[in-house]
Amino acid sequence: MSYELTQDLLTGYQLIDSQHKQLFEAVNRLMDACAQGKGRDQIQDTVKFLSDYVTRHFGDEERLQTRTNYPGYTGHKQFHESYRNQLAQSAQVLLQEGPTVKTLGELNRMVAVLVTHIRTEDKRMARYVQEHGA
């Protein structure tokens, strides 16, 4: 399974879309490495990327929201905090156990949650931000 930034996931806000694309590319690199039997070699890089990514990406989204007084800011920020914590826990397990069916399944579940969030909440936020001048 490969992740790609399809039309239904585009927010129309270039910064956000480019970051979503980077996320999918990082996860795809790990999955490709696993398919080639080299998953352990890629885990450290992927976990570091994911940690850095959520800090940078969620921060960028939250700054856009506060600049435009986005009415859904509180809920969006709560999702970010919860997701960041869940991802940190999943990343620790991935580092400890390696690329097993279980850990890769959990990573896929975490990406699926984010895809749903992108498709609904990020798109809603991006429309508001674009309409209100950020």
C-alpha positions as CSV (number, residue, x, y, z in Angstrom):
1,M,0.0,0.0,0.0
2,S,1.3,3.4,-1.0
3,Y,0.2,6.8,0.2
4,E,-0.3,9.6,-2.1
5,L,-1.7,13.1,-1.9
6,T,-4.8,12.6,-4.1
7,Q,-7.1,15.4,-5.2
8,D,-9.5,14.7,-2.3
9,L,-6.7,15.4,0.2
10,L,-5.5,18.7,-1.3
11,T,-6.3,21.7,0.9
12,G,-5.4,24.3,-1.7
13,Y,-2.9,25.8,0.7
14,Q,0.6,25.1,-0.7
15,L,2.5,24.9,2.6
16,I,0.1,22.4,4.2
17,D,-0.2,20.3,1.0
18,S,3.6,20.1,0.6
19,Q,4.0,19.0,4.2
20,H,1.3,16.3,3.8
21,K,3.2,15.1,0.7
22,Q,6.4,14.9,2.7
23,L,4.7,12.8,5.3
24,F,3.4,10.3,2.8
25,E,6.8,10.1,1.1
26,A,8.5,9.3,4.4
27,V,6.0,6.5,5.3
28,N,6.2,5.1,1.8
29,R,10.0,5.0,2.1
30,L,9.7,2.9,5.2
31,M,7.1,0.6,3.7
32,D,9.2,0.1,0.6
33,A,12.3,-0.6,2.7
34,C,10.3,-3.2,4.7
35,A,9.1,-4.8,1.4
36,Q,12.8,-5.2,0.5
37,G,13.8,-6.6,3.9
38,K,15.5,-3.4,4.9
39,G,12.9,-1.9,7.2
40,R,15.2,-1.9,10.3
41,D,17.6,0.3,8.4
42,Q,14.9,2.9,7.7
43,I,13.1,2.9,11.1
44,Q,15.3,5.5,12.8
45,D,15.1,8.0,10.0
46,T,11.3,7.6,9.7
47,V,10.7,7.9,13.5
48,K,12.9,11.1,13.6
49,F,11.1,12.5,10.6
50,L,7.7,11.9,12.1
51,S,8.6,13.5,15.4
52,D,10.0,16.6,13.6
53,Y,7.1,16.6,11.2
54,V,4.3,16.8,13.8
55,T,6.1,19.5,15.7
56,R,6.7,21.6,12.5
57,H,3.5,20.9,10.6
58,F,1.1,21.1,13.6
59,G,2.8,24.4,14.6
60,D,2.4,25.8,11.1
61,E,-1.3,24.9,11.0
62,E,-1.9,26.3,14.5
63,R,-0.2,29.6,13.6
64,L,-2.4,29.9,10.5
65,Q,-5.4,29.3,12.6
66,T,-4.5,31.9,15.3
67,R,-3.7,34.5,12.7
68,T,-7.2,34.2,11.2
69,N,-9.1,33.5,14.4
70,Y,-10.2,30.2,13.1
71,P,-13.3,29.2,15.1
72,G,-12.3,25.5,15.1
73,Y,-8.8,26.2,16.6
74,T,-9.4,24.6,20.0
75,G,-10.7,21.3,18.7
76,H,-8.0,21.2,16.0
77,K,-5.3,21.9,18.6
78,Q,-6.7,19.2,20.8
79,F,-6.5,16.7,18.0
80,H,-2.9,17.7,17.3
81,E,-1.9,17.2,21.0
82,S,-3.7,13.8,21.2
83,Y,-2.2,12.7,17.8
84,R,1.3,13.8,18.8
85,N,1.1,11.7,22.0
86,Q,-0.3,8.6,20.2
87,L,2.4,8.9,17.5
88,A,5.2,9.2,20.1
89,Q,3.9,6.0,21.7
90,S,3.6,4.2,18.4
91,A,7.1,5.4,17.4
92,Q,8.6,4.0,20.6
93,V,7.0,0.6,20.0
94,L,8.2,0.6,16.4
95,L,11.8,1.4,17.5
96,Q,11.7,-1.3,20.2
97,E,10.0,-4.1,18.3
98,G,11.1,-3.3,14.7
99,P,9.1,-3.5,11.6
100,T,6.7,-6.3,12.5
101,V,3.2,-6.9,11.1
102,K,1.8,-5.4,14.3
103,T,4.0,-2.3,14.4
104,L,3.6,-1.5,10.7
105,G,-0.2,-2.1,11.1
106,E,-0.2,0.5,13.9
107,L,1.8,2.9,11.8
108,N,-0.7,2.4,9.0
109,R,-3.6,3.0,11.4
110,M,-2.0,6.3,12.6
111,V,-1.5,7.4,9.0
112,A,-5.2,6.5,8.2
113,V,-6.3,8.7,11.2
114,L,-4.3,11.5,9.8
115,V,-5.7,11.0,6.2
116,T,-9.2,11.3,7.6
117,H,-8.2,14.4,9.5
118,I,-6.7,15.9,6.4
119,R,-9.8,15.1,4.3
120,T,-12.1,16.8,6.7
121,E,-10.6,19.1,9.3
122,D,-7.5,20.3,7.4
123,K,-9.6,21.1,4.3
124,R,-12.1,22.9,6.4
125,M,-9.4,24.9,8.1
126,A,-7.6,25.7,4.9
127,R,-10.8,27.0,3.3
128,Y,-11.3,29.3,6.3
129,V,-7.7,30.5,6.3
130,Q,-7.8,31.3,2.6
131,E,-11.1,33.2,2.9
132,H,-9.8,35.2,5.8
133,G,-6.5,36.3,4.4
134,A,-3.6,34.2,5.6
